[in-house]
Structures are given as C-alpha cells and as structure tokens.
C-alpha cells in the first residue's frame, strides 16, 4: 500500500512538461475539436483517446500507465461516475528508454510530450499494458470498490475518487486502482482490480 500511495503522490499532480523537456520536443494540440468543458472520460476512454498520438510519436509505442490529474475544484461528486476530466497517459517503447506523455484536460488532448531522459534504464516488456487487455473500465470497478465499504471520496487533496492503471509485474496483470480515503480523511485507501477479469486484487 505504501508503494501505491507513493506512486499516486507523484502522478496525481499536473506535469509541467515545459520544465522537463525542451520546447522542440513538446507539441501543443491546437487543432483538436472543441468539447464541452464538463466532458469526463473513463480511464479506458482516456487511454483510447491518447493512443493514436503515441503511435504517431512511435509506431512501437505501448501503454505504461494512466492516472487522472487532481485539477478539479473540491466536491465529493468528483469521480463518482468512474470518470474524470483530466488525465496523464504515459507510453513507452519496450526495451528502450523512450517515454511519451499525453495530457488530457476537459476531455480533450491538451498536450503531448516526448519526455525521454538520456541515460535512463530501458522499460522491459513486462511493464507494458496491451490495449486489448482492458476488458473492465473505471465505472464498473468503482462500483465494486464502493461495495467493499472502505473507500471514501477525498475532500481537499486527491479529491473525489481517483483512478490509475498500471502493470502489476509480480502478478503479470493490468492493475486498475480505485483510490480514495478512509472515512476520517486521514489515510489514502486503494482497491485494486485485474482490468482483464474484474477480479479484486489487494494492492501491494
């Protein structure tokens, strides 16, 4: 659980790509069609929206992880339908250190960034998630998590219900996490599910 919380701390915050990459490697998406500012996406929809940009960046790109960004104003209804407006979707190329980030704001692609860092270790194939392995989506897995009775929406930070998709390399499954807080808002809680089977998996 401590490992999961640490990863969430790193990824829930917005990424200022201008700080970590040069202007030449960052592409602002200006010609995307306008969408309703209230539009929300499930985690699967966010990944599917981001995937074409990743394949345009590199035809061998595969999904590494997806997580919503904590940009919404306070409110317990945030994420209550298993959807969020803001996402970071990360891709890489197996057995290389190539890394690509797609940022979604208000349900549309806002920015794409090649954030490859020279000298970093390559990403092994076992860390990637295949698109056709995502059989279950965040709305239905949120309902499963709520029935367990231990996860409550966040109030001030990591607001509402949050969602993260990563590869559990120890169990070799795509792990979809539903993240919230305990009743007293003193500790983050997460329920994990196999995104291929919907089976509950206790987070490490």
Protein Blocks (a to p, Z undefined) as FASTA:
>chain_A
ZZmmmmmmmmmpccdfklmpcfklpccdfkbccddfkbccdfklmmmmmmmmmmmmpmkb
ccfbdcdddfbccdfkgoklopafbdcdddddehiabdcddddeehiafbdcdfbdehia
cddfklpccfklmmbcfklmmmmmmmnopaccdfkgogajaddddddfknopacdddddd
dfkopaccdddddfknopacddZZ
